[in-house]
Structures are given as C-alpha cells and as structure tokens.
Amino acid sequence: MYLSIKGAVVILFLFIGSAVWAQEANTNSIEIGVLAAGDEALYYGAYGKYTIPLSQNKNHFTLGFSMVAYFDFKGESEPDAYLKNDVDMRLIPTANFGYSLNFNRIQVNVEVPVGLSFARTKGTLVNERRGFERDFSNNEIFFNYGLYFSPKYKISSTNSLGLYGFLPLVSDKAQSGYQIGIGWTKIFGHK
C-alpha cells in the first residue's frame, strides 16, 4: 500500500514538473471559437479550451480542458406529437489528451477528449390528434468521448486561427453528432 501511494506521488510530481518545464519553450494557450454541430438537426454554439503543453519538444503532448455549448431552436417532432417554442442545449466539459505537430506557421492538433454530455430540452409538447398541450422538460447526462482534430495557422507568435473538428465515438440520444467550427487561439506564458 505504501509503495503504491509513493508511486502515485512521484508520478504527480513528474506531471507537475513537466508542465512547469514545458512553459519555457511551449506555452499555455486559450482557444475560443464558434461551431455548428449535428447530424439530425443543426445546432449552433461556441467552445473554449485551455491547453497545457507537457514537453518542450517542437512536437509535444498536451493536456487540455474544454467546454462546448451548443443549442437547437427548432422544434422536434414525433409521429403523434411535436415540441414548439423549445430549446435543446448541450454542455460538454472534457479533459483533452493530445499531440501537437508544429511546422513553421502550421500547427496540427490531434486529441482524445473525454468527459460528459449534459443535455437539456425544454418546450411545449403538443399532440393535435389527442388535443392537448403541456410543458415538457428533459435532462440527461451521458459519458462523452471522441476524436478532435484542429489545424491552425499562426498569424503571429502568440495568435493563431484554425478549424475545429470533433467526431464522437459514442452514440446516444443526447449527442447530436459531429461538430465543426472556426476558432482563435491566444498563446501565453513564460518565454
């Protein structure tokens, strides 16, 4: 038991040390952007990501934390009923484990985001055949993971413009599918 605790503490110090050491050559960054998502319905949203490089090599491993939020304002329908005045919202917080390839002004990031998908639907359920309307609300939480791909063009030493692409590897009724967007990255830290 003592040996496993000691090993965990050593790994934690190595992780923290590599993150601090990485700031000398590769620095932390914040990325924000807008996106569209979905394969059944079109969702609109935004995302933000904080990334920490884990080595000072030119091509390096990264650890990131992101939040994606997107919305659908179109009513959903079933054969006997439909939703009106509804809002579908997805919040997806993730931890992103990745690898960054750097070529002069081009940076390509490949990541595996792992997190949760919070889905909320609220509106009015209408069934004209049976003649009723009632308030409807549904909340669901699912495990979420997939593949993230992001090529970026470095405008300056601290700013980049890039694309955002996410392919979910899990299929559930709260995940609306693929995400694609455009984002701006601000690099900061110790030089």
N, C-alpha and C positions, 0 to 999 in steps of 0.2 A: 504494500500500500504506500509506504514512504517513498519507494523508488518511483512509482507512477506519478505521485504528486510532484516530486523533484523534477522528473522528466517534463511534466506539463509546465512547470515554472520556467525551466530552461528554454523550452520552445516559445513560450510567451515573450521572454526577454529577447530571443533571437528575432522574433517577428517585429517587436517594437524597435529594436536596434536597426533592422534592415529598413524599416520605414523612415527612421530618422536619417540614416546614412544615405538613403536614396534621395533625400531632398537636396543634397549637394549638386547632383548632376541632373536628375529628372525631378521635376517639381510637381506639387499637387495641382489639381485643376478643378474648376467648376464648369459644368456644361448645362445650358438651358436651351430649350427648343420647343417647337410646335410639331404635332403629329396628327396623322389620320390613322384609324385602326378599323378592323372588322373584316369579316368575310360574308356575313349575312346582312348586316346593316353597317352604314358608315358612321363612325364615331369621330369626334374632333377633340383634341386635347393638348396637353403640354407635359413636359418632363423636365426633371432636374437631376443632375448626377454630380457627386463629389468623388474624385478618383485620387488614389494614393499610389505612386509607383513603389514597387518592392525591391528594386535593384537600381544600380546606376549604370547599367549597360545601355547601349544605344537601343536595342530591342529588349524590352523588360516586361516582367509580370506586374500585374496591377491588382489592386483591391479597390472596389468602388461601392458606393451606396447610392441608390437612386429611388426616386418617387415618380411614378407615372400616373396621370389622372386624365381620363377621357370620358366624354358624355355623348349621349344619343338623345335627340329631342323628337324623334319620330315614333309615333305610336306603334306598338307591336300588336299583331293580330293572330288569332286562332280561328278555326272554322266557325265556332259559335260565339266568340266574344273578341273584343279588342280593347286596347288601352287608349285613352285620349288624355291630353294635357299631361303626358308622362315625361319623366326624366330618368334615363338609365345612366348610372355613374359607376365607373370602375376606378379604384385606387389600388395601385400595385407597388408596395415598397419591396425592394430587393437588395440583396448583397450580390455584387458582381465580381466574379473571379475571372481574370482575363490575361491576355497577352497583347502587347503593343509593338507593332513593327514600324520603324521610323526610316523614311527615305527622303533626305533633304527636306522638301516642303510638304511631303505627303506622309500622313500617319494613318495606319490601318489598325483598328482595334477589333479583336475577337474576344467575346466574353460569354460566360455562362451565368446569367442572373438566376438567383434562387430566392424565392420569397413567397408572399401571399397575394391573393387577389380578393379584394373586398368589392362585392357587387351590391348595388342598391338600386331598386326600381320603385318608383312612386308615381301614382297617377289615379285615374278613374277607370274602373273596369265596367265596360258596357256590353250587355247582351241584349240585342234588339229582339231576338227570337223569343226570349222569355220575358222581355220588358223590364229590365232592371239596370240600375247604375249603383255602384258602390265604390268607396275608396279602396285602393289597393296599395299595399306596401310589401316589399320583399327584400330581405337582407341575406346574403350568403357569403361565406368565406371559403376559399379554396387554396390549396398549395399550388404555386406557380413557378415554372422554370422553363428555360428555352435556350435559344442561341441568339446572341446580339452581335451585329456586325456594323462597324462605323468607320468609313473612310473620311479623313479630314484633310483640308488644305490649310497650311499655315500661312496666314496673311502677314503676321509679324512674329517676333519671338514669343509673344505672350497671347496672341489671339489666333483662333482657327475657326473655320467654317466647315461644316460637314453634314453628312447624311446619317440618318439613324434608321436601323432596320432590326426588327425583332421577329423571330419565328418561334411561337410557343410549341413546346414538345408535349404538352398535356392538353387534353381536350375535355372541357367541362362546360356546363351551361352558362357559367358566368364569364368565361373567357371569350372575347369577341373575335379573337384571331390575330392576324398579322398586324404589325404596326410599322409605319414608315413615316419619317419626318425629316426635318432640317433643324440643325442646332448650331449654336455659337459656343465656343469653349474659351474660357479665360484661364490662363496658366499663372500660378502664383507660387511663392515660396522663397526659400533661400537660394541665392545664386552663388 
